[in-house]
Amino acid sequence: MNTRERICQNEMLTLSPAACHSSDTRGRKVFEEECEFRTAFRRDRDRIIHSSAFRRLKHKTQVFLIPKSEHYRTRLAHTLEVSQIARTIASALELNEDLAEAIALGHDLGHTPFGHDGEEVLNNLVPGGFRHNEQSVRVAEKIEKNGKGLNLTEEVLDGMLNHRGGGQRPLTLEGQAVRFADKIAYINHDIEDAIRGGVITESDLPINAARVLGHGKGERITRLIRSLAQNSGDDLAFDSATKEAHDELRSFLFENVYRAIGTNAERQRAMRLVESLYHYYVDNTELLSGVYREILAADGAERAVCDFIAGMTDDYAVAKFKELFIPKEWNDEKLTT
């Protein structure tokens, strides 16, 4: 018995019957021989971690645009926090932690520079719209490895595609765990970052939410996970009081942080930057290279440019904007009056 077979045997003995066992995967689009050391989901996790798109998450905005402090979350920090919360939920419910981790690590591979502001711009510009969850799957299937893709399992791709609320329910409970982990992570770390940035204070948080979920990030996360552990059955769910408190916090963040007047000017600048880059590259597709040239030939200019811009980091997008739209002398020297 090799290492993979031993892991699969242990899963059969220790995981819930409702869990997705590695040996029961629906497989990959392109058949591959099994690895002797890793299950299919562990291989997916490793492929995502070693991908170019995953590394770029380090330099993509979570909420606060181009923060000067290293303490603010980036998209990579968010992804890692989602991964750890998803594993904790999976462990509490005796689900497959490896599958939950792989989905969590890949769920934001397709996110744009400048967070949801960049996503909003592309959604308004690209024919058919743009949604980062769909782009994450596109990155994994059509863009990574120079267009060859990562050849991930169906369960991981499904979890990545359906991690957003309001869409189709994930095939697996592990996919549902990531959907909840994503919400739990961003609500709590965005509160922490907003407090650090002076946008809100702890005392500003809704009284009922604080009463139900407690004070401080750690206490809130623990209570949210406990609610899932105690109330989930065929589907994952909070109890009614916890769900109400969670939703109240989410609404509070949208009103007081994400759409705050104090951050709106920077948001508008970032959105105009993305829009300018999009139009420029659609009109100058000869500047595209590599896999984006192949996408251009197969899917047209709008799709190729969308893929190119969605893959940019914040810094790269700013650098390209300066290169294309700001006279070189103005970049190199400070103007004097």
Contacts in CASP RR format, 6 or more apart in sequence:
PFRMAT RR
TARGET T0000
AUTHOR 0000-0000-0000
METHOD contacts of the structure
MODEL  1
MNTRERICQNEMLTLSPAACHSSDTRGRKVFEEECEFRTAFRRDRDRIIH
SSAFRRLKHKTQVFLIPKSEHYRTRLAHTLEVSQIARTIASALELNEDLA
EAIALGHDLGHTPFGHDGEEVLNNLVPGGFRHNEQSVRVAEKIEKNGKGL
NLTEEVLDGMLNHRGGGQRPLTLEGQAVRFADKIAYINHDIEDAIRGGVI
TESDLPINAARVLGHGKGERITRLIRSLAQNSGDDLAFDSATKEAHDELR
SFLFENVYRAIGTNAERQRAMRLVESLYHYYVDNTELLSGVYREILAADG
AERAVCDFIAGMTDDYAVAKFKELFIPKEWNDEKLTT
1 9 0 8 1.000
2 36 0 8 1.000
2 37 0 8 1.000
3 36 0 8 1.000
3 37 0 8 1.000
3 38 0 8 1.000
4 22 0 8 1.000
4 34 0 8 1.000
4 35 0 8 1.000
4 36 0 8 1.000
4 37 0 8 1.000
4 38 0 8 1.000
4 39 0 8 1.000
7 22 0 8 1.000
7 39 0 8 1.000
7 42 0 8 1.000
8 21 0 8 1.000
8 22 0 8 1.000
8 23 0 8 1.000
8 39 0 8 1.000
11 19 0 8 1.000
11 21 0 8 1.000
11 22 0 8 1.000
11 23 0 8 1.000
11 39 0 8 1.000
11 96 0 8 1.000
12 21 0 8 1.000
12 23 0 8 1.000
14 94 0 8 1.000
15 21 0 8 1.000
15 94 0 8 1.000
15 95 0 8 1.000
15 96 0 8 1.000
16 93 0 8 1.000
16 94 0 8 1.000
16 95 0 8 1.000
18 95 0 8 1.000
18 173 0 8 1.000
18 233 0 8 1.000
18 234 0 8 1.000
19 94 0 8 1.000
19 95 0 8 1.000
19 96 0 8 1.000
19 173 0 8 1.000
19 174 0 8 1.000
20 95 0 8 1.000
20 96 0 8 1.000
20 99 0 8 1.000
20 155 0 8 1.000
20 172 0 8 1.000
20 173 0 8 1.000
20 174 0 8 1.000
21 96 0 8 1.000
22 39 0 8 1.000
22 40 0 8 1.000
22 41 0 8 1.000
22 42 0 8 1.000
22 96 0 8 1.000
22 98 0 8 1.000
22 99 0 8 1.000
23 39 0 8 1.000
25 40 0 8 1.000
25 41 0 8 1.000
25 153 0 8 1.000
25 154 0 8 1.000
25 155 0 8 1.000
26 153 0 8 1.000
26 154 0 8 1.000
26 155 0 8 1.000
27 40 0 8 1.000
27 153 0 8 1.000
27 154 0 8 1.000
28 40 0 8 1.000
28 151 0 8 1.000
28 152 0 8 1.000
28 153 0 8 1.000
28 154 0 8 1.000
29 141 0 8 1.000
29 151 0 8 1.000
30 151 0 8 1.000
32 151 0 8 1.000
34 40 0 8 1.000
35 43 0 8 1.000
38 46 0 8 1.000
39 98 0 8 1.000
40 153 0 8 1.000
41 96 0 8 1.000
41 98 0 8 1.000
41 99 0 8 1.000
41 101 0 8 1.000
41 102 0 8 1.000
41 153 0 8 1.000
41 155 0 8 1.000
41 156 0 8 1.000
42 98 0 8 1.000
42 102 0 8 1.000
44 102 0 8 1.000
44 150 0 8 1.000
44 152 0 8 1.000
44 153 0 8 1.000
44 156 0 8 1.000
45 98 0 8 1.000
45 101 0 8 1.000
45 102 0 8 1.000
45 105 0 8 1.000
47 150 0 8 1.000
47 151 0 8 1.000
47 152 0 8 1.000
48 54 0 8 1.000
48 102 0 8 1.000
48 105 0 8 1.000
48 106 0 8 1.000
48 109 0 8 1.000
48 140 0 8 1.000
48 150 0 8 1.000
48 152 0 8 1.000
49 105 0 8 1.000
51 109 0 8 1.000
51 139 0 8 1.000
51 140 0 8 1.000
51 144 0 8 1.000
51 145 0 8 1.000
51 150 0 8 1.000
52 144 0 8 1.000
53 109 0 8 1.000
53 110 0 8 1.000
53 139 0 8 1.000
53 143 0 8 1.000
53 144 0 8 1.000
53 311 0 8 1.000
54 76 0 8 1.000
54 79 0 8 1.000
54 105 0 8 1.000
54 106 0 8 1.000
54 109 0 8 1.000
56 311 0 8 1.000
56 313 0 8 1.000
57 74 0 8 1.000
57 75 0 8 1.000
57 76 0 8 1.000
57 79 0 8 1.000
57 108 0 8 1.000
57 109 0 8 1.000
57 111 0 8 1.000
58 74 0 8 1.000
58 75 0 8 1.000
58 76 0 8 1.000
58 313 0 8 1.000
59 74 0 8 1.000
59 313 0 8 1.000
59 314 0 8 1.000
59 315 0 8 1.000
59 316 0 8 1.000
60 74 0 8 1.000
60 75 0 8 1.000
60 76 0 8 1.000
60 111 0 8 1.000
60 112 0 8 1.000
60 113 0 8 1.000
60 114 0 8 1.000
60 115 0 8 1.000
60 313 0 8 1.000
60 314 0 8 1.000
61 74 0 8 1.000
61 75 0 8 1.000
61 113 0 8 1.000
61 114 0 8 1.000
61 115 0 8 1.000
61 117 0 8 1.000
61 270 0 8 1.000
61 314 0 8 1.000
62 72 0 8 1.000
62 73 0 8 1.000
62 74 0 8 1.000
62 75 0 8 1.000
62 77 0 8 1.000
62 78 0 8 1.000
62 115 0 8 1.000
62 186 0 8 1.000
62 189 0 8 1.000
62 190 0 8 1.000
62 193 0 8 1.000
63 72 0 8 1.000
63 73 0 8 1.000
63 115 0 8 1.000
63 190 0 8 1.000
63 193 0 8 1.000
63 194 0 8 1.000
63 257 0 8 1.000
63 258 0 8 1.000
64 72 0 8 1.000
64 193 0 8 1.000
64 197 0 8 1.000
64 263 0 8 1.000
65 114 0 8 1.000
65 117 0 8 1.000
65 263 0 8 1.000
65 266 0 8 1.000
65 267 0 8 1.000
65 270 0 8 1.000
65 314 0 8 1.000
66 314 0 8 1.000
66 315 0 8 1.000
66 318 0 8 1.000
69 196 0 8 1.000
71 193 0 8 1.000
71 196 0 8 1.000
72 193 0 8 1.000
72 196 0 8 1.000
72 197 0 8 1.000
73 81 0 8 1.000
73 189 0 8 1.000
73 190 0 8 1.000
73 193 0 8 1.000
75 108 0 8 1.000
75 111 0 8 1.000
75 115 0 8 1.000
77 189 0 8 1.000
78 108 0 8 1.000
78 185 0 8 1.000
78 186 0 8 1.000
78 189 0 8 1.000
79 104 0 8 1.000
79 105 0 8 1.000
79 106 0 8 1.000
79 107 0 8 1.000
79 108 0 8 1.000
81 185 0 8 1.000
81 189 0 8 1.000
82 104 0 8 1.000
82 107 0 8 1.000
82 178 0 8 1.000
82 181 0 8 1.000
82 182 0 8 1.000
82 185 0 8 1.000
82 186 0 8 1.000
83 100 0 8 1.000
83 101 0 8 1.000
83 104 0 8 1.000
83 105 0 8 1.000
83 181 0 8 1.000
85 181 0 8 1.000
85 184 0 8 1.000
85 185 0 8 1.000
85 221 0 8 1.000
85 225 0 8 1.000
86 100 0 8 1.000
86 101 0 8 1.000
86 103 0 8 1.000
86 104 0 8 1.000
86 174 0 8 1.000
86 177 0 8 1.000
86 178 0 8 1.000
86 181 0 8 1.000
87 97 0 8 1.000
87 100 0 8 1.000
87 101 0 8 1.000
87 104 0 8 1.000
88 225 0 8 1.000
89 95 0 8 1.000
89 100 0 8 1.000
89 177 0 8 1.000
89 180 0 8 1.000
89 181 0 8 1.000
89 225 0 8 1.000
89 228 0 8 1.000
89 229 0 8 1.000
89 236 0 8 1.000
90 96 0 8 1.000
90 97 0 8 1.000
90 99 0 8 1.000
90 100 0 8 1.000
90 174 0 8 1.000
90 177 0 8 1.000
91 97 0 8 1.000
92 225 0 8 1.000
92 228 0 8 1.000
92 229 0 8 1.000
93 173 0 8 1.000
93 177 0 8 1.000
93 228 0 8 1.000
93 229 0 8 1.000
93 232 0 8 1.000
93 236 0 8 1.000
95 173 0 8 1.000
95 174 0 8 1.000
95 177 0 8 1.000
96 172 0 8 1.000
96 174 0 8 1.000
99 155 0 8 1.000
99 156 0 8 1.000
99 172 0 8 1.000
99 174 0 8 1.000
99 175 0 8 1.000
100 174 0 8 1.000
100 175 0 8 1.000
100 177 0 8 1.000
100 178 0 8 1.000
100 181 0 8 1.000
102 152 0 8 1.000
102 156 0 8 1.000
103 155 0 8 1.000
103 156 0 8 1.000
103 159 0 8 1.000
103 160 0 8 1.000
103 163 0 8 1.000
103 174 0 8 1.000
103 175 0 8 1.000
103 178 0 8 1.000
104 178 0 8 1.000
104 181 0 8 1.000
104 182 0 8 1.000
106 136 0 8 1.000
106 140 0 8 1.000
106 156 0 8 1.000
106 160 0 8 1.000
107 133 0 8 1.000
107 136 0 8 1.000
107 159 0 8 1.000
107 160 0 8 1.000
107 163 0 8 1.000
107 178 0 8 1.000
107 182 0 8 1.000
108 132 0 8 1.000
108 136 0 8 1.000
109 135 0 8 1.000
109 136 0 8 1.000
109 139 0 8 1.000
109 140 0 8 1.000
109 160 0 8 1.000
110 132 0 8 1.000
110 135 0 8 1.000
110 136 0 8 1.000
110 138 0 8 1.000
110 139 0 8 1.000
110 310 0 8 1.000
110 311 0 8 1.000
111 119 0 8 1.000
111 132 0 8 1.000
111 135 0 8 1.000
111 136 0 8 1.000
111 310 0 8 1.000
112 118 0 8 1.000
112 119 0 8 1.000
112 121 0 8 1.000
112 122 0 8 1.000
112 130 0 8 1.000
112 132 0 8 1.000
112 135 0 8 1.000
112 274 0 8 1.000
112 309 0 8 1.000
112 310 0 8 1.000
112 311 0 8 1.000
112 312 0 8 1.000
113 270 0 8 1.000
113 274 0 8 1.000
113 309 0 8 1.000
113 311 0 8 1.000
113 312 0 8 1.000
113 313 0 8 1.000
113 314 0 8 1.000
113 316 0 8 1.000
113 317 0 8 1.000
114 267 0 8 1.000
114 270 0 8 1.000
114 271 0 8 1.000
114 273 0 8 1.000
114 274 0 8 1.000
114 314 0 8 1.000
114 317 0 8 1.000
116 258 0 8 1.000
117 267 0 8 1.000
117 270 0 8 1.000
117 271 0 8 1.000
117 274 0 8 1.000
118 270 0 8 1.000
118 271 0 8 1.000
118 274 0 8 1.000
119 130 0 8 1.000
119 131 0 8 1.000
119 132 0 8 1.000
120 271 0 8 1.000
121 271 0 8 1.000
121 274 0 8 1.000
121 275 0 8 1.000
121 278 0 8 1.000
122 129 0 8 1.000
122 130 0 8 1.000
122 274 0 8 1.000
122 278 0 8 1.000
122 306 0 8 1.000
122 309 0 8 1.000
122 310 0 8 1.000
123 129 0 8 1.000
123 130 0 8 1.000
123 131 0 8 1.000
125 275 0 8 1.000
125 278 0 8 1.000
125 302 0 8 1.000
125 306 0 8 1.000
126 302 0 8 1.000
126 303 0 8 1.000
126 306 0 8 1.000
127 302 0 8 1.000
130 306 0 8 1.000
130 310 0 8 1.000
131 164 0 8 1.000
132 310 0 8 1.000
133 160 0 8 1.000
133 161 0 8 1.000
133 162 0 8 1.000
133 163 0 8 1.000
133 164 0 8 1.000
134 161 0 8 1.000
135 307 0 8 1.000
135 310 0 8 1.000
136 160 0 8 1.000
136 161 0 8 1.000
137 157 0 8 1.000
137 160 0 8 1.000
137 161 0 8 1.000
138 307 0 8 1.000
139 311 0 8 1.000
140 149 0 8 1.000
140 150 0 8 1.000
140 152 0 8 1.000
140 157 0 8 1.000
140 160 0 8 1.000
141 149 0 8 1.000
141 150 0 8 1.000
141 152 0 8 1.000
141 157 0 8 1.000
142 149 0 8 1.000
142 295 0 8 1.000
143 149 0 8 1.000
143 291 0 8 1.000
143 295 0 8 1.000
143 307 0 8 1.000
144 150 0 8 1.000
146 290 0 8 1.000
146 291 0 8 1.000
147 291 0 8 1.000
147 294 0 8 1.000
154 171 0 8 1.000
155 171 0 8 1.000
155 172 0 8 1.000
155 174 0 8 1.000
155 175 0 8 1.000
158 170 0 8 1.000
158 171 0 8 1.000
158 172 0 8 1.000
158 175 0 8 1.000
159 170 0 8 1.000
159 171 0 8 1.000
159 172 0 8 1.000
159 174 0 8 1.000
159 175 0 8 1.000
159 178 0 8 1.000
159 179 0 8 1.000
161 168 0 8 1.000
162 168 0 8 1.000
162 169 0 8 1.000
162 170 0 8 1.000
162 171 0 8 1.000
162 175 0 8 1.000
162 179 0 8 1.000
163 170 0 8 1.000
163 175 0 8 1.000
163 178 0 8 1.000
163 179 0 8 1.000
163 182 0 8 1.000
164 179 0 8 1.000
164 182 0 8 1.000
165 179 0 8 1.000
165 183 0 8 1.000
169 176 0 8 1.000
169 235 0 8 1.000
170 176 0 8 1.000
170 178 0 8 1.000
170 179 0 8 1.000
173 232 0 8 1.000
173 235 0 8 1.000
173 236 0 8 1.000
176 235 0 8 1.000
176 236 0 8 1.000
177 228 0 8 1.000
177 236 0 8 1.000
179 236 0 8 1.000
180 224 0 8 1.000
180 228 0 8 1.000
180 236 0 8 1.000
183 246 0 8 1.000
183 250 0 8 1.000
184 221 0 8 1.000
184 224 0 8 1.000
184 225 0 8 1.000
184 246 0 8 1.000
187 220 0 8 1.000
187 246 0 8 1.000
187 249 0 8 1.000
187 250 0 8 1.000
187 253 0 8 1.000
188 217 0 8 1.000
188 218 0 8 1.000
188 220 0 8 1.000
188 221 0 8 1.000
189 217 0 8 1.000
190 253 0 8 1.000
190 257 0 8 1.000
191 200 0 8 1.000
191 205 0 8 1.000
191 217 0 8 1.000
191 249 0 8 1.000
191 253 0 8 1.000
191 257 0 8 1.000
192 217 0 8 1.000
194 200 0 8 1.000
194 253 0 8 1.000
194 256 0 8 1.000
194 257 0 8 1.000
195 201 0 8 1.000
195 202 0 8 1.000
199 256 0 8 1.000
199 257 0 8 1.000
199 260 0 8 1.000
199 262 0 8 1.000
199 263 0 8 1.000
200 256 0 8 1.000
200 257 0 8 1.000
202 215 0 8 1.000
202 216 0 8 1.000
204 256 0 8 1.000
205 249 0 8 1.000
205 252 0 8 1.000
206 245 0 8 1.000
206 248 0 8 1.000
206 249 0 8 1.000
206 252 0 8 1.000
208 244 0 8 1.000
208 245 0 8 1.000
208 248 0 8 1.000
209 245 0 8 1.000
209 246 0 8 1.000
209 248 0 8 1.000
209 249 0 8 1.000
209 252 0 8 1.000
211 245 0 8 1.000
212 223 0 8 1.000
212 241 0 8 1.000
212 242 0 8 1.000
212 244 0 8 1.000
212 245 0 8 1.000
213 219 0 8 1.000
213 220 0 8 1.000
213 223 0 8 1.000
213 224 0 8 1.000
213 242 0 8 1.000
213 245 0 8 1.000
213 246 0 8 1.000
213 249 0 8 1.000
214 220 0 8 1.000
214 223 0 8 1.000
223 242 0 8 1.000
224 238 0 8 1.000
224 242 0 8 1.000
224 246 0 8 1.000
227 238 0 8 1.000
227 239 0 8 1.000
227 242 0 8 1.000
228 236 0 8 1.000
228 237 0 8 1.000
228 238 0 8 1.000
230 239 0 8 1.000
231 237 0 8 1.000
231 238 0 8 1.000
231 239 0 8 1.000
237 243 0 8 1.000
238 246 0 8 1.000
257 263 0 8 1.000
273 317 0 8 1.000
273 318 0 8 1.000
273 321 0 8 1.000
274 309 0 8 1.000
274 317 0 8 1.000
276 321 0 8 1.000
276 324 0 8 1.000
276 325 0 8 1.000
277 309 0 8 1.000
277 312 0 8 1.000
277 317 0 8 1.000
277 320 0 8 1.000
277 321 0 8 1.000
277 324 0 8 1.000
278 305 0 8 1.000
278 306 0 8 1.000
278 309 0 8 1.000
280 324 0 8 1.000
280 325 0 8 1.000
281 287 0 8 1.000
281 288 0 8 1.000
281 305 0 8 1.000
281 308 0 8 1.000
281 309 0 8 1.000
282 301 0 8 1.000
282 302 0 8 1.000
282 305 0 8 1.000
285 296 0 8 1.000
285 301 0 8 1.000
285 304 0 8 1.000
285 305 0 8 1.000
288 296 0 8 1.000
288 304 0 8 1.000
288 305 0 8 1.000
288 308 0 8 1.000
292 304 0 8 1.000
292 305 0 8 1.000
292 307 0 8 1.000
292 308 0 8 1.000
293 304 0 8 1.000
295 303 0 8 1.000
295 304 0 8 1.000
295 307 0 8 1.000
296 304 0 8 1.000
309 317 0 8 1.000
312 320 0 8 1.000
322 331 0 8 1.000
END
